[in-house]
Amino acid sequence: MRLQRTLASAAILLALGLSGCSPSQPDAKAASTLKIAFFNDNTQLVSIDPFQVYWLEHRVVLRNVVEALTDQDPQTGQIIPWLAERWEISPDAREYTFYLRKGVTFSNGEAFDAQAVKTAFDSNKAFAAELPSTFGATYLAGYDHAEILDPHSIKLVLSKPNAGFLQATSTTNLSILAPESYRKTAKERSLGAVIGTGPFKIDHYTPESGLRLVRREGYAWASANVQNKGDAHLSAIEVSYVPEESVRNGLFLQGKVDILWPRVPFSEVDLQLFQRNDATIQSRSLPGPAWNLYPNTRDNRILADQKVRLALQKAIDRKSYASTVYNEAFPVVDGVYDVTTPYFRSQGDKLAYDPQGAARLLDEAGWTLGQDNYRYKDGKRLVLLYNLAGKETPGDVLIQDQLRKLGIELKLKVQTTAEWAANNAAGNYDLTYTYMTRADPIILQTILDPRSANSSTLATNTYAPNVLPVAQNLFDAGLTATAPQQRADAYGQLQDLLIDQGSAIPVYERVWQAATSKRVQNFRWSAEGFAFLNDIEVKP
């Protein structure tokens, strides 16, 4: 059941409303304008304020408008200088002192200095107190106050240890805006009143339609990740939000957009079609948790039994999933985290497809095959309820089929996003999913630590009661360990625990892909899974 769109569909598309529009020869000015077609805009939270936004497509754009104290090497995960030249961290991971770069300005002419940094962090703290659910609040966890040491030195003080705070200062969400931006309302920032130090400025943003960036002049403080240290090569960037896959593909094939950037990876048919049209497929695993299933182990549910959870681990053929749902070259998930996450530990051996081993575990748990080839225990069929938000996918149906071969009935319950969230919060499920993107293992706490998770119910339900304290101790060890090896040990043990307990059931690697036309040169990924747009050149 391969996710395939036929070549005929592409041909039909070209004959639709796009017909009669032949690409014109771009002039020199148009050649320096990059056009990107994204997945749809976020209709639930219309915002391009860096502190509020979680929509990946918005963060791609903002990465090139606003900048952060630090950056992160996309290959090694190491934190490197950016707006701060260097820093010091106290042994208890509660004080972070930054020595700021001089000569940096915001695009409105205001100076970047210690006062601007204090204004940014204090404003974000106040907003997080007012709206704790805002996405940036998780990055700011523990921040108490800032102490200005001199115009270009500042100490950020936390109320509790947070070894992930340094990485947080490299993210788009904790970028530093100009003081003028914080004099605007949250709604005004959401609609584009965002002033940064980056190589581009926001010209306008029209929710659910698109936005336009324009180059700022005199830019000269790129991080070491960026090759182009001066003004951007591009004069402008035009972004459109296009929900319909066929329309996005058609725009790209017609040469009307330079980068096709959907949310879901391309099918094998699409890959071949784009490559025949001289496109380059850009791929990177998004940092953070893989696409995991999370069990409900509470209230005497079926998955309270560890043997049944581990049977599910063995019953999923992840290699077949990757090649069937996506394509033969698609990476097979190898652990709780995607491979781009710092301190990732491979769990591939434990995730091998082993239907015989799964059957033995189910037999040991008392679930025996009936005449209808489903498993029963005490007259009750082995039925698991899997909550889905929005729609079921071919991947969901594939898992359903794989489990059916072991005698497990997986019921796919499609709900609205609101219903899905409500049922998760109420514990009305056997299996569910959620994910977040961040290039630090700390992000898993927003899913699996009840003390800080977006859904404390989901986080609690994931563990057997005696396992939860062990997981929380490991989360705490990761937060308080400032030495890299200590963090690696803590998060490595946590990954082992989650797999060994069946508390997380990885299904696939969250790969993000973009197709770039032959006109686009020097596309490169950032650590967050975004792109350095000031490096890109567009050729006629």
N, C-alpha and C positions, 0 to 999 in steps of 0.2 A: 504494500500500500504506500508506494513512494509518493512523496509530495511533488507531483509533476504538473507543470502546465505545458500544454503541447505547443509546438511551433506554430500551429494553426492559430492559436489564440493570439500570439504576437502579431501574426499577419492580419487578423481581424482588427486588432487594436489600431494598427497603422492606418486602417481604412476608416476608422471612426473619426470623431471630431477633430483629430489631429491631421486628417488628410487635407491636402491642398495647401499645407504650410511647409514649404521646403525651406531648409536651413539657408540663411543668407550668409555671405562671406562677411565675417566680423571685421570691423575696422580696428585700428590700433587701440582705441580707447576701450571698446567692448572686450577686446582680448584680455584686458586686465581685470575683468569682472568675473568672479567665480560664481557659478550658479549651483545650488545644492537642493535636491528634493529629498525631504525627510518623510518619515512616518507622520501620522497626524499629530497636531498640537495636543497639549494636555487640557482637556475641557473641564476637568474637575478642579484644577488649581491653575488658573491662568496667571502665570507669573514668570518673569525672567529676572527677578531679584535673586542673586546668587545664594543668599542665606535661606531663602524660602524654597527654592526650586529643587526638585529631585528628578525631573524629566530629563533623560539622558540627552535628548536632542538639544534642549536649551543649554545644557552644561557644555556641550561641544562648542556652541557659539560663544558662550560667556568666557570660556577658557582663553579666548583671544581678545577679550575686551577688558577683563579685570585680571589682576595678578595677585599672587600670594607671597607670604614671607619666604617660603621655601618652595622647592620643586622636588619631583621624585623621578629618578632615573627609570625609564620604562623597561630596561633590560634587567637591572639588578635590584630594583626596589629601594635603592639607597636614597636618602634625603639629601638634596644638594642645595646650594645657595640660590637665591633669586633676589627678592627685594631686601632680604637680610643677607649680609655678607658672611656672617658666622653667628654662632649661638652657643650658649652654655646651658646645661641641664643639671639641676641639683640632684644629689644622690637619691632623694626620696621621690623624684619625678613630679614635684609640685611647683617648681620654679623654673621658668624658661626665659632666659635673657637673650634678646636679639640685638645685634649690632647692625644698623640699617645702612643700606646703600645711599650714598649722597648723590644729589643732582637729578633725582627722579621726580617727575611731575605727573599729575593727573591730566587728563585730556582737556580739562577746563582751566588749566594753568595753576591750580593749587599745588602746593609743595607736598610731597610725600615725606613725612617725618614721624617722630614718635607720637606726637599729638594726634596725627591722623590715624595711626594704628590704635591708640587708646580709644579714640572716638568710634572706630569700627567695632572693636571687641565689646566695648560697653554698650553700644547701641544694639548689637546682636544679642547680648545678654538680656537686655531689657525686653527685647522683642520675644525671646524664648520664654521669659517668665510670663509674658502676656499670652503667648500661644505655644505651650510646651510641645505640641505635635508638629511644629514646623521642622522641616527636614534638617536644617542646620544645627538644631539643638543637640543632636547626637554627636556632632563634631566638636561642639563647644563644651562638652560634658566636663564639669568640675571647675570651669573658669570662674574665678572670684573677682579679681581686680587687676589693674595694670599700674605699674609704677614707672613714671618717666625718669630715667637716670640722667639724660641729657637730650638735646634735640634729635640725636640719632641713635639712642640706646634706650631700650625699654624692657622691663621685666614683667612677664605675664605670670600671675600667681594663681594657682589652683587650690581649691578647698580639699581636694583629695588626690592621691596619685593617679596619673593617667599617662602611661608610657606610650600610648597611641596619639598623644596630643601633638607631638612634633610632626607626625605624618598628617594630622588634621590641618596643620598650618600650610600644607602644600596643596590642599584641595581647592577646587573652584568655590565650594560653599563657604570657606573662610577667607576668601579673597578680600582685599582691602579696597573699599570704595572711597571716593573723595568725600570730605566732610559735607559738601553740598548735597550729596545723595541722601545723607542721613537727616537732612533738614526737610526732605520730602516725606510724604506719607508712605506707608507700606504699599498702598495701592498704586501710588505714583511710581514707586520703584518697580512694582510688578509689571507695569505697563511700559517700562523703558527708561525711567529716570535713574539710570545706572551709569555712573561715571567712574572709569578705572584708569589705570596706568598703562594699559595694554596697547598693542599696535593698531587696534581698530576701535572705532566709536560706534555706538548704536545710533543709526539715523532715524529709524522708526521700527515699531513692532505692532503688527496688527494680529491680535489673537485669532487662532485657527486659520489664518491665511499665510502670513509670512513675516519676514523682517529683512532689514537691510543694514549692513555694516559699511562704514567708509573708513579709509585709511587715515590715521593721524600722522602729522608730520613731526619729525624730530625725535622719533623713538630710538632709544639707544641702550636698553638695559635688559635684553633678553636673558633668559637662564641658559645654562650650559647645554640644556637639551636642544636648544634651537640653533640651527646653523646660520640663519640670517640674523645678524646682530643689529641691523639698522631698520629703516622704514620697510614696511611690508612690500612685497613685489606687486600685490594686488591693489587696485585702487578701490574696489568695492566687492562685497559678498552679498548675494541675493539668495535668501532662503525661502523655500515654499514648503508648506505642510500639505501633503497629499495622501489622504487615507487609503485611496484605492490603489492596490498593487498594480493592476493593469495600466492605469493612467501613469503612475510613476515610471513603470518600465517603458511605456511608450514615449514619454518625454525624453528619457535617456537615449533610447534608440534613434529618436529623431534629432538628437544633438541639441535639444533645447535646455538640457541641464548637463553640467559637467561631472557632478558626483551624485550617484544614486545611493541613498543611505537608508534602507528600510530597517525595521526593528527585528524582523525574523531573518535568519540566514537564507541565502538563495538555494533554490532547488538545483538539482543536477542539470535539468533542462535549461534553466535560466543561466547557469554558469556557462554552459556551452554556447548559448545564444549570444551572451555579452562578449565572451572571448572571441567569437567569430567576428564581432564588430570592433575588435582591437581594444576592448576594455581590459583594465587590470582589476583583479579582485583583491581587495585589501581585507585581511582577516586578523582579528585579535580576540583572544578570550578576555571577557570582561572580568576585572578583579572582584573578588568577593566570593560568596558561596556559589557553588554549582547549582544547577536546577535540582533541588533535593525534594523528596517527599518526606513529610514529617508526620509521624504516627500519633494517634491518641491512645495513650497507655492507661488512662484513668477509668474509673467507674466500671471496672470489670469488663471492659471491652476486649474484643478478641486480641487486639495488639498489645494488651497488657502482658501477654506471654512472649518472652524474649525469643523463644524458639520460632514462633510464627513470624516475628519481625525479621529474624535472621533468614528465615525461609524466603521472605520477599527479597532480601538482598541477593540471594542466589538465583531467584526465579527470573530476574530481569536480564535479558540479553542486551547489554548496553552497546556492544559492537554492532549488532543487527539494528538497533535503534538508530545509531548515528548514520549508518550507511543507507538505511531504508527511508528514514524520515528526511534526511538531508542529502548526503552524497558519499561516495566511497572514500573521499579524502577527509571527511569531517572527523575531527579528533574524538576519541572515545573518552568519556569522563573518567577521571583517575582518582577522585577523592571528594571530600566534603567541599573543598574550595576549588575554584578554577586555578589553573596552573600559573596564572600571572599574579596570584596573591602572595605577598611575602610570607615566608614560613610555611608554605604549602608542603604537605607530606603525602607522598603517593600511597594510595590504598588499593592499587590495582589488583594485587593478588587476592585481596579479600572481596573484591567486587567481581571476580570471574563468574561467568555464567555456569551454573552447576545445578541443573534441574534434578539430578539424582540426589544430590545433597539436600536440596530443598524438600524433596519428597520425604527423605528420611526424617528431617526435622519436623515436618507436619505429622508424620506417623507417630513420632515420639511425643508430640504434643496432644495426641489423641484424636487427630482429625483424619478419618479414614475415607477412602473413596467409596461413593455409592454407585449404584447401577447407572446413574445419569452422568457419571464421571465428575461430579462435584463432591467435595469433601464434607463430611458431617461429623458432629460430636454431640452426643446426648440428644440426637434427633434434630439438631440445629445445623443448617447449612452454613458453610464458611463464606459469609458475605461481607465485603468491605465497602463502605461508602466513601467515595472520593469526590470532594467538593471542587468544582471548577467555576471560575469567574468568566462570564461572557460567552464562551463557546467551548465545545470539545474540539480537540485537534486530532489529526491522524496519529500523532504520537501517543495521545491518551488512549486511543482505540488499540494501538499496537500493544501497549502495556496490558490493557484489558485482555487481549488475546493471549499474551504470554502467560499471564496468571491463570487464565482458564485452562491451559495445558496442564497445570499443576492441581487443578480442581478448585481453584479460588475464583469466586464470583466477585468481580469488581464493578460496582455500580457507579456510573459516571453521572453526577448530579450537577447539571448546568444551572447557574444562578446569575443574577445580576451581581455586579461588583459589591453593591451595598449588602445584598443578601449573603454573599460569600463571606464578607467581613463579619457580619452579625453572627453567622453560624460558626465561624471560627471562634469568635469571642465567647459563644455559648457552649462550645465543645461538641457541636452537633456534626461530627465527622469521624471517620476512622483514619483517613489520609487527607492531607491538604498540602499546600505549597506556599511559599512566598520567597522573595529574594530581594537583595539590596546590592548596590555596587559601590565598592570602595577598595582602594589598594592597600588595605591593612586588615589583618585577621580580626581586629577588634569589631569589625562591622557585624560579625555573627552574634554579638551581644544584643543587637537590635532585633534579633529573631529568636534566640535561644536562651537568653538570660532573663527570667521573669522580673528582675529588678529594674531592667532598662528596656525591655522589649516593647515593640509597638503593640503586640498582643501578649499580655502576660499569661493569658489562658493557653494560647498555642505553645508558648515557651514551657510552661509547667507540664502540659499534657505530653510533651515530647519524651519526657524521662520517666522511668520507673521511680517511685518515691525515694528509694535508697541511692539512686544515681544522681539526682539533682544536686545534692550538696557537693558531690565530687566534681561535677561540671562547673559549679560556681567557684569552687576553690581554684580550678584551673583558669577560669576567666580572671579571677583576682590576681593570680600569679602572672598572667600576661599583662595585666594593667600596672603592676608594681615593679616588674623587672625592666631595668633600663639597659642591661647588657643584651646584645643581640642573641647570644647563645641561650640566655635564660628565657627570652621570649620564644625562641625556637623550640625549646624543651616544653614550655607550658602549652603552646598551641599545638605542638606535635602530639603531646599526650591527649589533648582535647580531641583532636581529629581521630586518634585511635579509639578513644572512648565512644565517640558518636557512632563510629562504624561497628565496633565490637558489640555495642548495645542495640544496634538497629535503631538508634534515635534519629539518624538521618540516613535516607536512602537515596543516594545520588542516581540521577537518571541520565543527564547529559551536560556537557560543557556548554556554558553560555557564551557562544561565539558571536561577535558582532562583525558584520561584513559591510563593506561599501564597494561599489563599482565605480572606478574612475575612468573617464574617457582618455583617449590618447593625448588630448590637449593638456591634461593635468600632470604636472611634474613635481616630484619631491613631496608626495604625501607620506606622512609619518605619524605613528600613533604616540600619544602621551601615555603615562602610567595609568591614568584614569580611564583609558580607552577612548580618548578624544583625539584631536589632531592639532598640529602646529600649523595653523593656516597662514602665518606670516612667512613660512618657508615655501609655500606653494606658489608656483608660477603656472600661468595658463598661456599656452602657445597658440597662435593662430592656426 
